[in-house]
């Protein structure tokens, strides 16, 4: 249970905290030029989605499709929720559009490099 709310935890899958640099851009039709990319940080990730921290200038509204890029691999995702963070950046929860996002191997390598000793 969160100290910010009395609501019970609603996540259905386990999430793994990360702090990986990423790039986000709005999803556009295939016949259009790719949208302008913005720097972002993936805060945590699961097999179904992620939480990302993005600049205030990047518009994240529920149900909007975005693309997440890590190490040159791009994955489409749908914004589920967004909030303004304490640092002035936006924080958004996204659900992956694909069953196996392209950048998960890159995040796996990040986790291997930063694995905490038991």
GUBAKE-791585 format. One record per residue: x, y negated, z of N, C-alpha, C in turn; residue in three letters. Coordinates in steps of 0.05 Angstrom, whole numbers, padded with zeros to 5 digits, always signed. Each point is the difference from the previous one (the first is absolute). Layout:
N
XYZXYZXYZALA...
//
This chain:
118
+00017+00023+00000-00017-00023+00000+00018-00025+00000UNK-00007-00019-00016+00015-00024-00002-00005-00020+00022UNK+00020-00015+00009-00004-00020+00020-00015-00024-00011UNK-00003-00002-00026-00014-00022-00013-00030+00005-00003UNK-00008+00025+00004-00028+00007-00006-00008+00024+00018UNK-00025+00002+00005-00010+00023+00015-00010+00022-00019UNK+00003-00004-00027-00008+00020-00019+00019+00024+00001UNK-00010+00024-00003+00018+00023-00002+00015+00001-00026UNK+00023+00013+00000+00016+00004-00024-00016+00013-00021UNK+00000-00010-00025-00016+00011-00022+00017+00013-00021UNK+00026-00001+00002+00016+00012-00021-00004+00030-00001UNK-00002+00011-00024-00005+00028-00003+00025+00016-00006UNK+00022-00013-00006+00025+00014-00006+00022-00014+00016UNK+00022+00015+00005+00022-00012+00015+00015-00019-00017UNK+00008-00023+00011+00015-00020-00014+00029+00000+00011UNK+00018-00007-00017+00028-00001+00007+00010-00029-00001UNK+00010-00011+00022+00010-00027-00001+00025-00002-00017UNK+00001-00020-00017+00023-00006-00017+00004-00030+00000UNK+00022-00009-00012+00005-00028-00003+00015-00003-00026UNK-00014+00007-00022+00013+00002-00026-00007-00024-00018UNK+00020-00012-00012-00005-00021-00019-00014+00011-00025UNK-00019-00016-00009-00016+00008-00023-00007-00024-00017UNK-00014+00005-00021-00010-00022-00017-00029+00006-00005UNK-00017-00021-00001-00028+00004-00006-00007-00019-00023UNK-00020+00009-00015-00011-00017-00021-00029+00008-00004UNK-00016-00018-00012-00028+00007-00005-00001+00018-00024UNK-00018+00019+00001-00004+00019-00022-00014-00015-00024UNK+00010+00004-00024-00011-00012-00024-00005+00022-00020UNK-00016-00006-00021-00005+00020-00021+00025+00007-00015UNK+00001+00023-00011+00024+00010-00014+00009-00018-00023UNK-00019-00014-00013+00007-00017-00023+00009-00028+00009UNK+00003-00005+00026+00009-00026+00010+00028+00002+00011UNK+00013-00022+00001+00027+00000+00013-00003+00004+00030UNK+00020+00014+00012-00002+00004+00029-00002-00026+00015UNK-00015+00001+00022-00003-00024+00017+00026-00007+00014UNK+00001-00025+00010+00024-00009+00014+00004+00017+00026UNK+00025+00010+00004+00005+00016+00024+00006-00018+00024UNK-00007+00010+00024+00006-00014+00025+00015+00020+00018UNK+00018-00010+00016+00014+00017+00020-00020+00008+00021UNK+00004+00024+00010-00018+00011+00021+00016+00019+00018UNK-00012+00008+00021+00012+00020+00018-00021+00022+00006UNK+00007+00025-00004-00018+00022+00008+00005+00004+00029UNK-00021-00002+00016+00003+00001+00029-00004+00029+00010UNK-00020+00014-00011-00004+00028+00005-00013+00013-00024UNK+00002+00027-00001-00009+00014-00023-00011+00027+00009UNK-00020+00010-00015-00010+00027+00003-00003+00012-00027UNK-00011+00024-00001-00004+00013-00026-00022-00013-00016UNK-00017-00016+00013-00023-00012-00014+00002-00031-00003UNK+00018-00013+00015+00001-00029-00002+00023-00011+00015UNK+00000-00027+00002+00022-00014+00014-00010-00026+00011UNK+00016-00011+00018-00004-00028+00009+00023-00016-00011UNK-00006-00023-00012+00021-00016-00012-00002-00029+00011UNK+00023-00013+00002+00002-00028+00007+00007-00015-00025UNK-00017-00020-00007+00004-00014-00025+00000-00030+00005UNK+00011-00017-00018-00001-00029+00004-00028-00010-00001UNK-00005-00022+00013-00026-00012+00000-00010-00007-00028UNK+00018-00005-00018-00007-00007-00028-00011+00023-00016UNK+00005+00025+00009-00010+00023-00014-00028+00007+00010UNK-00020-00002-00017-00028+00003+00007-00007+00029+00005UNK-00006+00008+00025-00008+00027+00006-00028-00001+00012UNK-00019+00009-00016-00028+00001+00009-00010+00029-00004UNK-00018+00009+00018-00010+00027-00002-00010+00007-00028UNK+00006+00024-00008-00008+00013-00026+00016-00010-00024UNK+00019-00018+00004+00017-00009-00022+00022+00021-00005UNK+00006+00005-00025+00021+00019-00007+00027-00015-00001UNK+00020+00012+00012+00027-00011-00001+00019+00022-00008UNK+00025-00007-00006+00020+00020-00005+00023-00005+00020UNK+00010+00022+00011+00022-00001+00019+00025+00012-00014UNK+00022-00014+00003+00025+00010-00013+00022+00004+00021UNK+00013+00023-00002+00023+00006+00017+00020+00013-00017UNK+00025-00011-00001+00022+00012-00016-00008+00004-00029UNK-00015-00018-00012-00008+00002-00028-00023+00017-00006UNK-00012+00013+00020-00024+00017-00004-00024-00015+00009UNK-00021+00000-00017-00025-00015+00006-00023+00019+00005UNK-00017-00007+00019-00023+00015+00006-00024-00019+00004UNK-00023+00008-00011-00024-00016+00003-00013+00006+00027UNK-00012-00021+00012-00014+00003+00026-00023-00019+00001UNK-00020+00007+00017-00023-00017+00004+00002-00013+00028UNK-00003-00026+00002+00000-00013+00026-00025+00008+00015UNK+00004+00010+00025-00022+00008+00017-00007-00022+00019UNK+00020-00012+00012-00003-00022+00019+00024-00019-00001UNK-00004-00024+00009+00023-00019+00002-00005-00019+00024UNK+00022-00009+00012-00001-00018+00022+00024-00019-00002UNK-00003-00024+00012+00023-00018+00001+00017+00008+00024UNK+00026+00004-00005+00019+00007+00021+00008-00024+00016UNK+00013+00006+00023+00009-00022+00018+00022-00016-00013UNK+00015+00012-00019+00022-00014-00013-00008-00016-00025UNK-00026-00002-00005-00010-00015-00023-00002+00017-00025UNK+00009+00024+00001-00003+00018-00023-00026+00016+00003UNK-00010+00011-00022-00023+00017+00002+00008+00029+00004UNK-00017+00015+00014+00005+00029+00003-00025+00013-00012UNK+00005+00021-00016-00022+00013-00014+00003+00031+00003UNK-00023+00013+00002+00000+00029-00001-00010+00008-00028UNK+00015+00018-00013-00007+00008-00027-00003+00030-00001UNK-00016+00009-00019-00005+00028-00005+00011+00006-00028UNK+00018+00020-00002+00012+00007-00025-00021+00010-00020UNK+00003-00009-00026-00018+00009-00021+00008+00028-00010UNK+00025+00007+00002+00010+00026-00009+00003+00019+00024UNK-00003+00026-00004+00004+00019+00021+00029+00001+00010UNK+00019-00003-00018+00028+00001+00007+00014-00026-00010UNK+00000-00021+00016+00012-00026-00009+00029+00004-00009UNK+00007-00015-00021+00026+00002-00012+00023-00007+00019UNK-00005-00019+00019+00022-00009+00017+00003+00016+00026UNK-00016+00020+00005+00003+00016+00025+00028+00013+00002UNK+00012+00010-00021+00027+00011+00003+00020-00022+00009UNK-00003-00024-00009+00018-00022+00009-00004-00005+00030UNK-00025+00000+00009-00005-00004+00029+00010+00024+00016UNK-00001+00024-00011+00011+00023+00013+00030-00003+00004UNK+00014-00010-00020+00029-00005+00003+00005-00021+00021UNK-00017-00021+00002+00003-00020+00020-00003+00013+00028UNK-00020+00017+00003-00004+00013+00026+00024+00018+00007UNK+00011+00014-00020+00023+00017+00005+00024-00017+00010UNK+00004-00023-00012+00022-00018+00008-00004-00011+00028UNK-00025-00004+00008-00006-00014+00026-00012+00019+00020UNK+00004+00026-00003-00011+00019+00019+00012-00004+00028UNK-00018+00000+00019+00008-00004+00028+00009+00027+00011UNK+00022-00001+00015+00009+00025+00013-00020+00009+00022UNK-00004+00026+00003-00019+00010+00019+00012+00002+00028UNK
//
